[in-house]
Amino acid sequence: MPAKKTSSVRIAIIGTGGMAHYHARFFQKTRGCRLVAGVDTDPERLKAFVEAHNIPEAYSSTTELLAQSEIDAAVIVTPDPYHKDITLECIAAGKHVLCEKPLALNYRDAKAMTDAAHKAGVINMVHFTYRNWAPLQKIAQLVQSGKIGEVRHVEASYHQAWLVSKAWGDWRTSPNWLWRLSSEHGSKGVLGDIGVHILDFATFPAGAIKSIYCQLKTFKKAPRNRVDSYKLDANDTAVMTVEFSNGAIGSIQTTRWMTGHLNRILLKISGTKGSVSFDSEISESTYQICKGADIDKNQWKTIAVKSTPNLQQRFIKSIRTGTQDQPDFARGAEIQKLLDASFKSDALKTPVKIR
Ligand SMILES: NC(=O)c1ccc[n+]([C@@H]2O[C@H](COP(=O)([O-])OP(=O)(O)OC[C@H]3O[C@@H](n4cnc5c(N)ncnc54)[C@H](O)[C@@H]3O)[C@@H](O)[C@H]2O)c1
């Protein structure tokens, strides 16, 4: 039985590490919901989390949560390999689910999660954070309404620097970074971590990808490429050449080696009547456009965009109204398909068609 529509949505956050604090802060600012429980296998982290956010209930497992607590929705913020099983357990109990990205470790699992959510009739969303950036929503409208004509060329990049910079801590001594570098700990490398974001960021406005050619690289980072129990084998740079269903081609890149850029997203989409551009280091609330009379003058205009509801607000609204918003699990699964194709392309050294 799906969870009932309710006036105040009771939420549990499962996995109370770094990103859980972000969710807690956003949900606490969202009307129509209450944070009632935290869940973590690490008792100290759990205690610190529920105390920091004044959350009344704490559990050491999802099973314990579902048996003992009256919740309507779960927000799953564990490391990637646990997303699938925890999501399926919550859905089986009729709970709405907002799951962190990547939705799963492969398309088959992501599809199973999508099918389970549809069958149970629960609201399901995947946390592609950058959908919160209003310029992306505006760029998608402009491109899809034909304002820059037929799309010809797309460039998209997501850069981070934490393999060199210590601004976010030292990865060599931080479990929250080390698991991201190790396949044995369920990581799909930079591609699964932030590649999913840039694939969503590029394809949401520019449309579906029909073929992908991907090169992945894992550089040696430590003696024997190991730190304690972490074998450092997950990719840390990905470069993709893609063809879109609308005929455009493009390049999509992501890396953790971009020293000087802690967390930068770039997008440029060019068509037969103009170009749009976004650079998070210029501003997260503006985009640039060159069209009409500006084309021959080679000039760009900077346009400021009013903020749009964030994913936490949209998740709660979906539950309260019973109307599924985006990005849903089906979208998460589509992005997962692109990840699977990227790994296959890298292994075969050839472009792979998306089916
Ligand atoms: N959307 C974004 O922008 C964004 C940003 C950062 C992280 N994330 C995603 O959020 C998730 C968590 O990342 P993080 O940086 O917070 O990791 P983290 O390592 O800081 O925290 C994960 C927490 O989950 C707990 N945990 C592990 N297994 C569990 C289980 N079975 N049940 C309950 N708790 C369990 C760990 O003890 C830890 O406290 C990942 O999937 C990551 O990809 C998303």
The ligand as a Tripos MOL2 file, in Angstrom:
@<TRIPOS>MOLECULE
LIG
   44    48     1     0     0
SMALL
NO_CHARGES

@<TRIPOS>ATOM
      1 N1         23.6560   15.0100   -5.0970 N.am      1 LIG1
      2 C1         24.8420   15.4490   -4.7310 C.2       1 LIG1
      3 O1         25.2370   16.5610   -5.0890 O.2       1 LIG1
      4 C2         25.6800   14.6110   -3.8180 C.ar      1 LIG1
      5 C3         26.7970   15.1480   -3.1660 C.ar      1 LIG1
      6 C4         27.5210   14.3090   -2.3120 C.ar      1 LIG1
      7 C5         27.1520   12.9720   -2.1410 C.ar      1 LIG1
      8 N2         26.0810   12.4830   -2.8240 N.ar      1 LIG1
      9 C6         25.6730   11.0750   -2.6860 C.3       1 LIG1
     10 O2         25.1990   10.8840   -1.3610 O.3       1 LIG1
     11 C7         25.5190    9.5630   -0.9150 C.3       1 LIG1
     12 C8         26.2940    9.6580    0.3920 C.3       1 LIG1
     13 O3         27.4620   10.4170    0.1840 O.3       1 LIG1
     14 P1         28.2180   11.1020    1.4340 P.3       1 LIG1
     15 O4         29.2410   11.9850    0.8580 O.co2     1 LIG1
     16 O5         27.2310   11.6470    2.3990 O.co2     1 LIG1
     17 O6         28.9110    9.7980    2.0480 O.3       1 LIG1
     18 P2         29.4420    9.6080    3.5360 P.3       1 LIG1
     19 O7         30.4170    8.4960    3.4380 O.co2     1 LIG1
     20 O8         29.8580   10.9270    4.1170 O.co2     1 LIG1
     21 O9         28.1220    9.1550    4.3510 O.3       1 LIG1
     22 C9         27.4480    7.9440    4.1380 C.3       1 LIG1
     23 C10        26.8110    7.4970    5.4620 C.3       1 LIG1
     24 O10        26.0200    6.3180    5.2190 O.3       1 LIG1
     25 C11        26.2160    5.4210    6.3160 C.3       1 LIG1
     26 N3         25.8410    4.0640    5.9020 N.ar      1 LIG1
     27 C12        26.5770    3.1590    5.1910 C.ar      1 LIG1
     28 N4         25.8690    2.0350    4.9760 N.ar      1 LIG1
     29 C13        24.6470    2.2440    5.5630 C.ar      1 LIG1
     30 C14        23.4850    1.4550    5.6730 C.ar      1 LIG1
     31 N5         23.4130    0.2360    5.1090 N.pl3     1 LIG1
     32 N6         22.4170    1.9610    6.3330 N.ar      1 LIG1
     33 C15        22.4720    3.1890    6.9150 C.ar      1 LIG1
     34 N7         23.5720    3.9980    6.8370 N.ar      1 LIG1
     35 C16        24.6380    3.5220    6.1620 C.ar      1 LIG1
     36 C17        27.6760    5.5900    6.6830 C.3       1 LIG1
     37 O11        27.9530    5.1190    7.9870 O.3       1 LIG1
     38 C18        27.8260    7.1150    6.5410 C.3       1 LIG1
     39 O12        27.5240    7.7860    7.7420 O.3       1 LIG1
     40 C19        26.3000    8.9000   -2.0620 C.3       1 LIG1
     41 O13        25.4370    8.1110   -2.8240 O.3       1 LIG1
     42 C20        26.8060   10.0810   -2.8850 C.3       1 LIG1
     43 O14        26.9740    9.7530   -4.2470 O.3       1 LIG1
     44 C21        25.3500   13.2780   -3.6360 C.ar      1 LIG1
@<TRIPOS>BOND
     1     1     2 1
     2     2     3 2
     3     2     4 1
     4     4     5 ar
     5     4    44 ar
     6     5     6 ar
     7     6     7 ar
     8     7     8 ar
     9     8     9 1
    10     8    44 ar
    11     9    10 1
    12     9    42 1
    13    10    11 1
    14    11    12 1
    15    11    40 1
    16    12    13 1
    17    13    14 1
    18    14    15 2
    19    14    16 1
    20    14    17 1
    21    17    18 1
    22    18    19 2
    23    18    20 1
    24    18    21 1
    25    21    22 1
    26    22    23 1
    27    23    24 1
    28    23    38 1
    29    24    25 1
    30    25    26 1
    31    25    36 1
    32    26    27 ar
    33    26    35 ar
    34    27    28 ar
    35    28    29 ar
    36    29    30 ar
    37    29    35 ar
    38    30    31 1
    39    30    32 ar
    40    32    33 ar
    41    33    34 ar
    42    34    35 ar
    43    36    37 1
    44    36    38 1
    45    38    39 1
    46    40    41 1
    47    40    42 1
    48    42    43 1
@<TRIPOS>SUBSTRUCTURE
     1 LIG1         1 GROUP 0 **** ****
